[in-house]
Amino acid sequence: MGKLVLPGVLIGIGLAVVLVAVIAGFVVVPNLIESGIEVQTRLENGSDTYGNWEENPVPVYLKFYLFHVNNPKGIEENQKPNLTERGPYVYSEVRRKHVSNIDNVTSAITYKQTIHYTFEESLSIDTNGKQLRLSDKINVVNLPFITLATRLYSMDFSSLSEWFVRMFISQKESFVKEDVTVGEVLFDGWEYPSMYKTLLDLAGGEPPQFKDGRFGFYRGNEGANDGEYVIDSGINNPQNIGRITSWNGLKKLTWWDNPTDPKFKLSDPKYCNAINGTDGSIFPPFLTTESILPVYTTDLCRSISFVYEKEDVHRDISGYKFTVPQAFFDHPKDNNNNYCFCPSPPHPGLESTCAKGIMRQFGCRDGGPLVSSSPHFYNGDELYINKLIGMNPDKNLHETFVLLQPDSGLPMKLRKRIQINLEIQNFQNDFVTHFNNIPYTLFPALWASEETELNKKLADEMKSKLITPMTIVDITKWVLIGIGGLITVIGIVILVRRKS
C-alpha cells in the first residue's frame, strides 16, 4: 500500500496545479484584468483616460492634397478636366475638449471641441522631394463662382444668374480660379468681388467659408468648434463610453429628410438622420471581430459604421483593423438606405443622378453644390473617374480605417480621408449660357487625410500597463498547466510501474 502513496501524492499535486492554473489563468486573473480595464477606460475626471481624451497627447496631422487644373480655359470649351495632385501640405492639430458639465448620475458629459492648426513646412514635401509652401500658386475650381450661379438658378433667378455670370466674367471671374496660393485656398481665403455678398444674401446667406470678403475651403475652421456634444462617460456601462446622446441639442439630424422627394420613401429616415456611436476619438473596450463601431462625423454630416477587416500590428502591438464597409459606398439601388444621402438638387432642371461612392451635402452645407467622396473616387463610380484626367484610386492611399487594441479599444492608428467635390451642372437654358459647354460632372477641389498613430512612448506605456501583464498571465498559466500535467504524468507512470 505504501508503494502507492508517492504516485498518488504526485497525481494529486499535479491535478491541483492544473486546476489552479485553469481557474486563475482563464477565470480569476482575466476577470481582474477586465475589471481593471473597465475602470481605466471610464471617462472619470482625474483619470488618465479622461486627461488623454480631454487633450489628446498623440500628435494629429491634417494633410491636404489639392487638385491643380492644367487646362482652365479648355474646360469651358468642353475639354476633359486635366488635374494634377499637389501635396501633402501638412498641418499639425491641437485638439482640446472644453467640458461644460459632468453628470455622474446619468453618466453624461457635455463638451465642445476646438482645433487649432499649425502649418508644418518641414513635413510638407512631395513624393519627388520638393519642398512645398503655402505661397505655392495653383489653379483650383472656383467654388464661390459656381455656388452662387447654382444657387441663383435653383431659386429660379435664371436671368439674374446670367447677369451675374456675365458681370463677373468681365471682372475676370471664371470657372477656375487661377494663380491663387495654397494658403488662400485652405485657411486664408482669396478675395472675391464685393457684389458676392449681396447676391449670397439674396440666395440664402453666406456659408461659413465666406468670411470678411474672402473664401477658403477651411476658412473659419481655425480655433472653431463643430458643435456641442453630450456623451456617455461609460461609468455605468463601459460599452457606452463616448456614445453621443445629443449633438447641438438634437437627438437626430434633420438634413436627410425630404418627404417631397420620392427617393426618400425608399430609405429609412431613422437610419439617415441617426446620430450613432462616438465622435471617433474614443471606442469601447473588449472588441471582437464581430464588433460594429458607429461614428458620427460632422465632416460628412452623418453617422457611419466601421467593421472588422483584419488583424494588424503597430509597434509590436497586435490590433484589429476596422474599415468602412462596402455598403456605405453602394449605389442606392443596391442599398436603399443610401437614397437619402443622394437628395435631388433644389431645382427640377438640375441633374439628380445617384451614383456609387458619393454623397450630396447641400442640405447641410448652406445649399452649396458640394459632394463628398473618398479620395480619387476610391470605391466610387467609374463614371466620375473617367470624366477626369488624373484620378488614380488606390486602397493603400485613399481608404479610411482605424486600428484598435481590442482589449482596451484604444486607437493605435487612424486615417480619415475625405475628398471635397463640386457638382458641376450643365444648366442648358437660354439664360446661363456660360455653363452650356461644361458637361455634368463632379469636380474635385482637394482631399484631406487626418492621421494619427501611437508614438513609441505611449506604445511602451500600453505594453507595460496592459500587454505585458496579459502576456505574463498567459505564459504563466500555460507553464503551470504544463508543470501540473508533467507531475500528473510522472505520478501515473510511477503508479503503473509499481502496480506491475
N, C-alpha and C positions, 0 to 999 in steps of 0.2 A: 504493500500500500504506500510505503514511504517513497517508492520509486516514482509515484505519480504526482507527488506534491510539487516538485520543481516545475515540470511542464505545465501543471495546472496553474501555478502562480504566473508563469510566463504568459500563458494564453490569456489569463485574466488581466494582467497588466497591459498586454498588447491591445486587447479589445477596449480596455478603458481609455488608453491613449487615443485610439482611433475614434472612439465615441466623443471624447472631449474635443478632439481636433475638429470633428464634423460639426458638433454643436457650436463650438466657439467660432470656427472658421467660416461656417455657412450661415449661421443664425445670429449669435450674440454680437460678435465684433462688427459684421456688416450692418446690423441694426444700429449699433452705437455710431458707426461712421455715417450712416444715413441720417440719424438724428442730428449729428454734428453738422452735416451739410445743410439740413433744413434750417438750423439756427443761423449758420453763417451766411446763407443766401437770402435771408429776410432783409427787407429794407427798413431796418430799425435805426433810428437816429443814433449815431455814435459808433456803429459797426463799420468794419472795413468795406463791406459791400455797399452800404449807404454812402460812405465817403467817395468810393470809386464811381458810383452811379451819379452822384451829385456833380462831381468834377472828374471827368474821365482822365485817368493817368496815362492811358495808352495814346500815343500820337495818332492823329487822324489827318489824312491828306485828301484834298479835293483836286483831282487832276482834270483839266479841261483840254479837249481836243476840238479845234474849230475847223469848219469846212470852208476853205478858200475857193472862191468861184473864179475859174480860169477864163471863162468866156462870158462876162457880164452883159455885153452888148448882144452877143449871139443868142442868148436865151430869149430875148424879146423878139427874135426873128425865127423862133421855133427850133433852135438848136437844142440838142440834148445837153443839160447842165453837166459841165465838166468840173469835178470837185477834187481838191487835194486836201487831205487831212494834215493839220498842223498842230503839234503839241508833243508832249504834255506841258501845259502851263500849270504849275503846281502851287497850290495854296495849302498852308497848314491851318488847322481849325483849333480853336479853343472853345470847347463846349461847357456850358455851366447851366445846371438846372436851379432855378430860383423857386424854392419851396415856399408857398404862402400858407399852407395849412396841413397839419397831420392829425388824423382822427384814428386813434388806436382801437376804438370801439368797432368802427366799420372797416378798419384797416385801409383807409383811404388817404392818399397823398395828393395834394393839389400843387401843381407847379407850371412854370413856363420855362422854356429852354432858349437861351441866347447863344449865338455862334458868332465868333469873331474870326476874320480871315486875314492871313498874312501871306503875301507872295513870297515864295521861296525860289529865288532866281538860281541858286546853286543846284537845285533839283530839277530845274526846267531845261532839260537837254533832250533833243530829239534822237531818233534811232541812228542818225548819221553823226552824232556827236556835236551838233550845232547848238550853241548857247541861245536860248530863247528869252526874249524880254517883252515886257508889256508894251513897249514902244514899237514892236513889230507891226507893220502895216498889213492889212488883209482886206479882201473883198468878201462881204457877207450879205446874205439875203436881208433885205430892208424890211424888218418886221413892222415898224411904225407905219410905213407907207402902205403895206399890204393889209395890215389890220384895219386901218381907217377906211380904205377903199371897200373892203369886205363888209365892215360894219354898216357903212352908209348904204351900200347896195342891199344888205339884209333888211334895212329899215325902209326899203322902197324909196330911198332918196337917190335914184339912179342918175337923174340929171345933175344933182349936187355932186355925186361921186365923179361924174365925168368932168365937171368943172374943177373939182378938187384935183383930179389926176392931171388935167391939162395945166393947171396953175403951178403945181409942184414940179412937173416936168420942165416947165420954163425956168424953174429955180434949181434945175439940175438934180431934182429928186428922181430916183429911178427904182426899178425892181431890185437891183443890187446896190448896196451902199459900198462905194469903192474907197480904198485907201483910208480906212479907219484903223485906229490902233487896237491891239488886243485888249488893252486896259479899258478902252472905251466900250468895246463890245461886251465886256464882262461886268465890271462894277462901276466904272467911272461914268459911262454913258456918253453917247455923242449928241451933239446939239441938233434939235430938229426945229423946223420953222415955227414961229410963234402962232401961226394960224392953226396948227395941230390941236392946241388946247381947246380952242373954240369949237372945232369940229368934233373933237373927242367928247366934249361936254354934251354936244348935240346928239352924239351917237352912244350915250350911256355912261360917260365919265372916263377919267384917266385910270388905266391899270396901274398897279404899284410900280411896275418897271419904268413908267413915265414919271419923272420927278424933276421939278425945277427946270423944265425945258430941255431935259436930256433923257435919252433912252439907253439902257443897258440891260442885257438879259438877266443879270443878277443885281441890278441897281436896287438899292433899298434893303438888300439882304444883310448887309454888314451890321452886326450887333442887334439884329431884329429877332423876334421870336415867331414861331409858327402856330401860336395859339395856346390856350390854357388846357392842360390835361388833368384829369382826375384818374388815378390809377390805384390798383390794389397793391398793398405793401407785401402781401404774401405771409403776413403774420399768422392768420387763421388757416390758410391753406397754401403751402409753397407752390402748388401747381398754378396758382393765380397770380404769382408775382409779376408785377409790371403790367397786368392786364388793364387795358383802358376801359373805364366805365363811362366816361364822357369826354368830349373834346369841344371846347368853346361852348360848353353848356348843352351840347347836343348828344343825345343817345344814339342817334343815327343821322346820316347825311341827307341832304335834300337835292343834291345836284343831279342824281341819276334817276329822276322820276318825272316823266313827261307823259301824262295819260293821253295826250293828243297824238303822240307818235305811235303808230301801230306796232312798231318793233318792240316797244316796251311791254306789250302784252305777252310777248314770248319769253320775257325774263322774269325772274322772281325779284321784286323790288326790295325785299328783305335782304337778299344776297347783295344786290348792287349798292345799297345805301348803308350796309352794316359797317360799324366801327368795331373791328375784331382785333384781338391779340394785343401785343405790346407796341411800343414805338420803335422797336428794332435795336434798342440799346441793351436790353436785358431779356433773358429767356428762362423758363422754368428748369429745375433740375430733373435728374433721373429720366433722361431721354432714351427712347428706343428707336429702332429702325422703322417702327410704325407711327412715330410721333408726327403730327402735323402742326406747324408753327405759324399761326396767323400774325400778320404785322400790318398796322395802319401807317401809311406813309403820306404825308401832306404833299410830297413832290408829285405823286400820282393822283392825289385827291381820292384815294380809295384804300381798301384793305386787300392784301394779297396773302398767299399762304406759301410756306416753304415745306418741301417734302424731302425725305432722306434719299440721297443718291448713292453714296459710297463711304467707306471708311478711308480717312486720310491722316497724314501725320504732319505736325508742325512743331519744330524744335524738340523732336523726340517724344512728343506727347500725341497719343492717338486721339482722333476726334471723328465726329460724324459730319460729313459734308451735306448740307441741305441746299437745295436749289428750287427755283420757281418751276412748277410743273408745266408740262405741255398744254394742259387745259387752259392755263392763263393766256396763252398765245393763240389758241384755236380760233378759227373763223366762227362767227356766231351760229352758222348753220350746223357746225359740229359741236358747239357748246352754247346752247340757247341763252344761258345766263350772261354771255358776253354781248348780247344785243344791247343791253342798257349802257354799255361802255362804247357804243357806236351810235350816239344820238344823231339825228338828222340836223344839218345846219339850219339856222333860223330863217330860212327863205326857201320856198319851193324851187327856185331857179338854180339853187346851188347843188353840187354833186353830193350825194349822200351814201355812196358806196361803202359797204363794210368790208373789211379785209382781215387777214390773219396778222396778228402781232402788232396791232396799232390800237390807240385809244384816243378818241377826240376829247379835248379838255375845255372847250369854250364855255361849258356850263360852270366850271369853277375857275376860269381864267378871264372873267370880265368880258366874255364874248369874243376874245381874240381867237383867230383860226389856228390854235396850237394843237398839235397831235404828239403824243409821246410814243416811244418805241424803244426797243433795245438798240444799242449802237450798230450802225450799218445795217439796220433792219434784221439783225440776227433773230432767227425763229420767226421772221415775218414773211409777208407775201413777196414773191419774186417780182410781182408787178412793179413794185416801187424800186426794187434793186435794179431792174432792167431799164428803168426810165432815167437812170443817172449813171454817169461815168465816175468811178472812184469808190464804189461800195464793195467792201470785201469782208463780209460777216465771218467771224471766227469765234468758236466757242471759248477758247482759252483767253481771248482778249475781251470778249463782249458779254459774257454771261454774268448774271448776278448770283452770288452764293454767300453762305456763311458757314464757317467751320466751327463746331461747338464741342467742348469737352462734355461728354454725355452725362457724367455723374453730377456735375455742378451746373451745367447749362451755360458755362462761361464762354463767350466768344473768343476764339483764338485767331480767327482770320475772317475778314469781311470785305466783299467787293459789291458795291451797289452802283449799277451802271444804267444811266438813262440818257436817251437822245431826245433833243428838242427839235421838232419839225414844224414847218408852216404848211398848212393845207392850201395849195395854190389852186384857185378856182378859175375856170375859163368862163367868164361871165356871158359871152356870146349874146350881146344885145347891141342896140344902136347907141347906147349911152357910153358905157365904159369900154370903148373900143380898144383902149390901150392894152387890155389883157386878152384880147381875142386871139392873139397869136401864141399865147402861152398855154400849153396843154395842161390838163388837170394832173397834178402830182403832189406828192409830199416832198417838201424841200428841206433837207436837214441844215440846221444852223450850226449846231455843236452837240457834243455829248460829253458827259461828265462821269467820272469814276470816283466814288467816295471809298477810300481804302483805309483799313486799319488792321494791324496784326499785333499779337502779343510779343513784346520785346523780351530780350534774354532775362532781364531782371525779374519781370513778372512771371515768365515761364518757369524760372528756377523757384520762385516762391510757390507757384502752383504745384510743382513737383514735390517740394519739401512738405507742404501742408496737406496735400491730397494724394498725389500719385504715389509717392514713396511709401507712406503708411499703408495704402491699399496693396501695394506690391509686396511689402513685408508680410502683411497678413496673409496674402495669397500664397506666398512661398512657404511661410511658416506652417500653414495648415496642411499643405501637401507633404512637407518634410515630416511633420508629426504623424500624419496618416501613414507615410512610408515607414517610419520607425515603428509605429504601433503594429503595422502589418507584418514587418520583419520579425518583431518579437513574437507575435502570434504564430507565424510560420515556424520559427525556431522551437517554440513550445510544442507545436503539433508534431514536428519531426522527432523531437526527443520523446514525446509521448508514444508515438508509433513504434519507435525503436525499443523502448523499454517494455512495451506490451509484447513485442515479438521475441 
